[in-house]
């Protein structure tokens, strides 16, 4: 099943995508459920699927503005240097443990929305990635049980402001400028992805393939990431784990290739979909 979050007629909601139509979740849940995260909290991923199957699709996708599949996650936890080829192009040693850093929810935009190149930098970079959304929360989750905690998968562009990322050894300033991360277009439920390691990830800029890799090249797979992360923080329904980018990012090309205004960035995962965003300048506010 493909799940979407969207804005239509001034109202934000979520639902099931079938072809070019959305089956809205409006009215199918208790009054406290407003977002997909709320629904995962209330009934879990299988409950969300069962409830949404009751509603026939009616809203044209073209009439809705897609939001990040989970617009309001409690946590966005990103993984650095998690593909062997990317670790090699960065001339870094193989990590003994996953490199984890956070993003903030207001740093991400949905499919079709502009990615904002900060006015403070000319080093805005693309990073195509697989995103994993947690369906059942937990703490100290063992690897053998980790996949039961997954609600589904989506595409992510972990846009990075490289000079700000390198101000210190802490990456956070370059990883969470508002509007720099793309997320979507859909959340494909876990039952429809046999093995995430069999997926192929492709990133294009203006139609040119710049990243192409098997997700199986990850150093730490989803099982290991869920187990490791849930040891130091409790995972909650709707939390997002952004699992790392493969080789081919702009910063390590010769010469470096950073994003410019008007560039179209597409992140595709086989069986998941294609996330597309156009880069816009994020103008400084007036004095």
Secondary structure per residue as TSV (DSSP state, phi and psi in degrees):
chain	resnum	aa	ss	phi	psi
A	1	X	-	360.0	141.8
A	2	X	E	-105.1	124.2
A	3	X	E	-109.9	143.2
A	4	X	E	-133.7	151.7
A	5	X	E	-112.9	142.8
A	6	X	E	-155.2	166.4
A	7	X	E	-119.6	129.3
A	8	X	E	-143.3	129.5
A	9	X	T	54.1	39.7
A	10	X	T	80.1	2.8
A	11	X	E	-119.1	136.2
A	12	X	E	-94.5	137.3
A	13	X	E	-153.9	-168.7
A	14	X	E	-149.6	165.6
A	15	X	E	-176.3	-168.6
A	16	X	E	-102.7	131.3
A	17	X	E	-95.4	127.1
A	18	X	E	-132.0	106.7
A	19	X	T	65.3	-123.1
A	20	X	T	-105.7	18.8
A	21	X	E	-125.3	149.2
A	22	X	E	-109.8	130.5
A	23	X	E	-93.6	106.0
A	24	X	E	-71.8	145.5
A	25	X	-	-87.7	1.8
A	26	X	T	-57.9	129.5
A	27	X	T	82.2	-5.6
A	28	X	S	-92.5	-11.0
A	29	X	S	-121.6	170.2
A	30	X	-	-62.4	161.8
A	31	X	T	-59.9	-24.9
A	32	X	T	-78.6	-5.5
A	33	X	-	-94.3	110.8
A	34	X	-	-115.8	-26.7
A	35	X	S	-128.3	168.3
A	36	X	H	-60.4	-35.9
A	37	X	H	-60.9	-42.9
A	38	X	H	-58.4	-43.1
A	39	X	H	-66.1	-41.2
A	40	X	H	-62.3	-38.8
A	41	X	H	-60.0	-43.8
A	42	X	H	-76.4	-45.4
A	43	X	H	-129.8	-0.7
A	44	X	H	76.7	168.4
A	45	X	H	-63.6	-40.4
A	46	X	H	-68.3	-35.2
A	47	X	H	-65.0	-39.2
A	48	X	H	-60.6	-45.0
A	49	X	H	-62.1	-44.9
A	50	X	H	-61.9	-42.7
A	51	X	H	-68.5	-44.3
A	52	X	H	-69.1	-23.6
A	53	X	T	-65.5	-17.5
A	54	X	T	-76.2	-16.9
A	55	X	S	-105.8	131.7
A	56	X	-	-80.0	139.9
A	57	X	-	-67.0	139.1
A	58	X	-	-146.1	-25.0
A	59	X	E	-88.6	121.2
A	60	X	E	-62.9	131.7
A	61	X	G	-57.6	-37.2
A	62	X	G	-64.2	-20.3
A	63	X	G	-87.5	-10.0
A	64	X	S	-105.9	150.9
A	65	X	E	-96.8	116.8
A	66	X	E	-73.2	136.3
A	67	X	E	-104.6	169.3
A	68	X	-	-51.9	139.8
A	69	X	S	-50.5	-38.1
A	70	X	S	-118.2	98.1
A	71	X	T	-74.8	-17.2
A	72	X	T	-131.9	49.9
A	73	X	-	-66.2	146.9
A	74	X	S	-68.2	-36.2
A	75	X	-	-138.6	140.5
A	76	X	E	-121.2	113.8
A	77	X	E	-113.9	117.5
A	78	X	E	-105.4	152.5
A	79	X	E	-117.2	129.7
A	80	X	E	-102.4	151.2
A	81	X	S	52.8	47.8
A	82	X	-	-106.9	7.6
A	83	X	B	-118.4	136.5
A	84	X	H	-57.7	-44.6
A	85	X	H	-67.0	-34.2
A	86	X	H	-70.4	-38.9
A	87	X	H	-61.8	-37.1
A	88	X	H	-71.4	-42.2
A	89	X	H	-67.7	-25.5
A	90	X	T	-85.4	-1.7
A	91	X	T	56.0	43.5
A	92	X	-	-111.9	151.1
A	93	X	-	-69.1	153.3
A	94	X	-	-60.7	122.4
A	95	X	-	-70.8	141.9
A	96	X	S	-78.5	-27.6
A	97	X	S	-135.0	157.2
A	98	X	-	-60.5	139.8
A	99	X	E	-89.2	115.4
A	100	X	E	-117.6	135.2
A	101	X	E	-145.6	156.7
A	102	X	E	-95.0	156.1
A	103	X	E	-116.7	164.3
A	104	X	-	-106.0	153.0
A	105	X	G	-61.7	-31.5
A	106	X	G	-79.8	3.3
A	107	X	G	-90.4	-4.2
A	108	X	E	-114.3	150.0
A	109	X	E	-130.1	163.8
A	110	X	-	-88.3	175.8
A	111	X	T	-57.4	133.7
A	112	X	T	84.7	-10.9
A	113	X	S	-87.7	154.3
A	114	X	-	-71.0	140.1
A	115	X	E	-84.3	134.2
A	116	X	E	-99.9	112.0
A	117	X	E	-78.9	117.4
A	118	X	E	-61.9	143.1
A	119	X	T	-65.9	-19.7
A	120	X	T	-83.3	-0.3
A	121	X	-	-147.8	151.3
A	122	X	S	-112.9	18.3
A	123	X	-	-123.6	51.5
A	124	X	E	-86.8	121.7
A	125	X	E	-118.5	154.9
A	126	X	-	-95.2	150.7
A	127	X	-	-149.5	98.1
A	128	X	E	-72.4	136.1
A	129	X	E	-150.1	160.1
A	130	X	E	-88.7	127.5
A	131	X	E	-105.0	139.6
A	132	X	E	-116.9	129.4
A	133	X	E	-106.5	131.1
A	134	X	E	-78.7	134.2
A	135	X	S	-102.3	-41.9
A	136	X	S	-118.0	125.8
A	137	X	-	-75.1	174.8
A	138	X	B	168.8	170.5
A	139	X	S	-133.3	142.1
A	140	X	S	51.7	53.9
A	141	X	-	-78.6	123.8
A	142	X	-	-71.7	152.0
A	143	X	G	-56.3	-39.3
A	144	X	G	-66.7	-18.2
A	145	X	G	-106.9	-0.8
A	146	X	G	-63.7	-39.6
A	147	X	G	-67.2	-22.0
A	148	X	G	-69.3	-11.6
A	149	X	G	-95.1	-1.2
A	150	X	E	-90.0	127.1
A	151	X	E	-83.2	-39.2
A	152	X	E	173.6	-170.4
A	153	X	E	-132.3	152.4
A	154	X	E	-151.2	174.5
A	155	X	E	-92.2	148.5
A	156	X	E	-142.4	141.7
A	157	X	E	-115.2	102.0
A	158	X	E	-82.7	67.2
A	159	X	-	-54.2	132.2
A	160	X	E	-124.1	133.3
A	161	X	E	-96.2	95.2
A	162	X	H	-63.1	-42.3
A	163	X	H	-65.4	-38.7
A	164	X	H	-70.5	-32.9
A	165	X	H	-60.9	-32.0
A	166	X	T	-99.0	9.3
A	167	X	S	-57.7	-40.6
A	168	X	S	-141.0	-175.5
A	169	X	S	-74.8	-8.1
A	170	X	-	-90.6	123.1
A	171	X	-	-82.5	-13.7
A	172	X	G	-49.8	-46.5
A	173	X	G	-58.6	-29.8
A	174	X	G	-90.0	1.2
A	175	X	T	-115.9	0.8
A	176	X	-	-145.8	26.1
A	177	X	-	-56.7	141.7
A	178	X	T	-56.5	134.9
A	179	X	T	73.7	18.7
A	180	X	-	-99.3	-8.3
A	181	X	E	-115.0	127.3
A	182	X	E	-96.2	143.3
A	183	X	E	-145.9	120.3
A	184	X	E	144.7	-158.5
A	185	X	E	-78.0	-23.1
A	186	X	E	-131.8	165.5
A	187	X	E	-107.7	114.2
A	188	X	E	-90.1	123.7
A	189	X	E	-65.6	152.0
A	190	X	G	-57.2	-34.4
A	191	X	G	-63.6	-21.4
A	192	X	G	-93.8	4.9
A	193	X	-	-123.7	105.7
A	194	X	S	-63.0	-46.8
A	195	X	-	-152.6	115.9
A	196	X	G	-60.1	-24.3
A	197	X	G	-71.7	-14.0
A	198	X	G	-88.9	-4.0
A	199	X	-	-75.2	151.8
A	200	X	E	-112.2	133.5
A	201	X	E	-109.5	129.8
A	202	X	E	-130.0	131.7
A	203	X	E	-118.6	128.7
A	204	X	E	-120.5	144.4
A	205	X	E	-121.7	119.3
A	206	X	T	52.5	39.0
A	207	X	T	86.5	-10.5
A	208	X	E	-90.4	128.3
A	209	X	E	-73.5	119.8
A	210	X	E	-114.7	-20.5
A	211	X	E	-134.0	134.2
A	212	X	E	-150.7	116.1
A	213	X	E	-157.2	154.6
A	214	X	E	-82.3	135.5
A	215	X	G	-61.3	-21.6
A	216	X	G	-64.3	-10.5
A	217	X	G	-80.0	-2.7
A	218	X	B	-60.7	140.8
A	219	X	S	-73.4	-45.2
A	220	X	S	-116.0	114.4
A	221	X	-	-80.0	-179.0
A	222	X	H	-61.1	-38.7
A	223	X	H	-59.1	-48.2
A	224	X	H	-66.0	-40.4
A	225	X	H	-63.7	-45.1
A	226	X	H	-62.6	-43.8
A	227	X	H	-64.0	-46.0
A	228	X	H	-65.0	-50.0
A	229	X	H	-63.2	-41.4
A	230	X	H	-71.1	-8.0
A	231	X	H	-74.8	-39.9
A	232	X	H	-99.5	-10.9
A	233	X	S	-152.2	143.1
A	234	X	-	-71.0	133.4
A	235	X	B	-88.5	145.2
A	236	X	-	-125.5	156.3
A	237	X	T	-54.7	133.4
A	238	X	T	91.9	-11.5
A	239	X	-	-62.0	148.0
A	240	X	E	-118.0	128.9
A	241	X	E	-110.3	118.2
A	242	X	E	-99.2	113.4
A	243	X	E	-88.3	4.6
A	244	X	E	112.3	158.9
A	245	X	E	-111.8	146.7
A	246	X	-	-80.4	-176.2
A	247	X	S	-65.4	158.2
A	248	X	-	110.5	6.4
A	249	X	-	-65.7	159.0
A	250	X	G	-65.1	-32.9
A	251	X	G	-63.9	-27.4
A	252	X	G	-105.8	12.0
A	253	X	S	-84.8	159.7
A	254	X	S	-119.0	107.3
A	255	X	S	-75.3	166.6
A	256	X	-	-56.7	146.3
A	257	X	-	-124.5	102.0
A	258	X	-	-101.8	162.9
A	259	X	-	-78.0	143.9
A	260	X	-	-121.1	161.4
A	261	X	T	-56.0	133.7
A	262	X	T	93.0	-12.6
A	263	X	-	-64.0	139.1
A	264	X	E	-101.9	119.9
A	265	X	E	-109.6	126.6
A	266	X	E	-123.5	128.3
A	267	X	E	-116.0	118.8
A	268	X	E	-119.1	135.7
A	269	X	E	-122.8	128.5
A	270	X	T	-57.0	129.6
A	271	X	T	80.7	-9.1
A	272	X	T	-104.3	-50.2
A	273	X	E	140.3	-170.0
A	274	X	E	-127.7	123.6
A	275	X	E	-92.9	123.8
A	276	X	E	-126.1	130.9
A	277	X	E	-143.5	142.4
A	278	X	E	-102.3	139.5
A	279	X	E	-81.8	130.5
A	280	X	E	-124.7	149.2
A	281	X	E	-71.3	134.5
A	282	X	E	-93.8	97.3
A	283	X	-	-66.4	146.4
A	284	X	-	-66.7	143.2
A	285	X	-	-66.7	153.4
A	286	X	-	-66.0	148.9
A	287	X	-	-75.2	360.0
